C-alpha cells in the first residue's frame, strides 16, 4: 500500500499559519508575541530540519522500519506475513489505524519524556524550548540531532506487525498536531481537555515556572501524562514565563543548537570519577556531583516545601 507522509503537505501549511498568526499579532496589539530575531533563528532551524529530514529521518525510518518489519514478520509460502510469534501481521483496517495512532502517542510520550529527563537527549531537545516566546514560529524551532535517534524509539511498532508506512504516516499526523499546539490564541477546549493534549496544556509544557517544568509530554492525547503522573493543568492565575532556565542567550543558530552539548563537555571535564562523568551525560538535567545545581524534581520538592511553609506562616495566628 502506497502512503504519503502528511508532512509533505505540512511545510507550506506551517509557513501560511505562521504568517497569519504573525500578521494577526502585529495588527491586534500583541507585538510581544513575535520577536523578529527570534523568529529568524527559529526559521533557520526549521529550514535545516526540512532539509535534513528527508535525508536522514525519512530514509533512516524507511530503511530501519522496513528491515525491522521484515525480520520479525517474514513472508510464508503463501505470501502472507506472519509474526515470529505466530499471529498474522497487521493489515490496514480502520481499527488497526486507531491502534497504530494510540501506539504512536504512547511512544511519543516516552520519547518526549526521555528528552527532558536524560541530559544528552535534553541537549538536543532544548533547542525547541530555548525561545522565550511561544508562538507557531517556535513550533518549527527543532533541534537537528533528534533526527538521529527518534526512530529508535519507534522500532517496536513495525517489530510487532504495524506496516512501516503506517507508522510513518502516524508520525506525520502527530507532528501536524504538535505544530498547531504552539499558539496562545486558543483557549481551553472544554470537555476535550479530558483526553486531548491542548494548546493551554502545551503552554504549560513550554513554561519555565518551577511548578510547570517537565509536564505534559503527550502528543495528541494527555492520557499517558495522567497515567504516569506528568500532567499539569494550565492555571490562569499563574503568569507563565516561557523558555528555559539556562537559556543560550543568543540568536545564533549554531549556539542554540550546541550550547547544552558544550555545557555537558565542560561538566564532564571538571570531574575525575567515571560515575560522575556518566551522570553528567546520562543523568537528569541539573544533576551535579556537589549539589551546586538541582534537577527538576529537586527544584519542585523545594518549591513545594517553600509553598507549604509560606502557607503555614500565613495561617499562623498572631
Beta strands, then each sheet from edge to edge (+ up, - down):
end
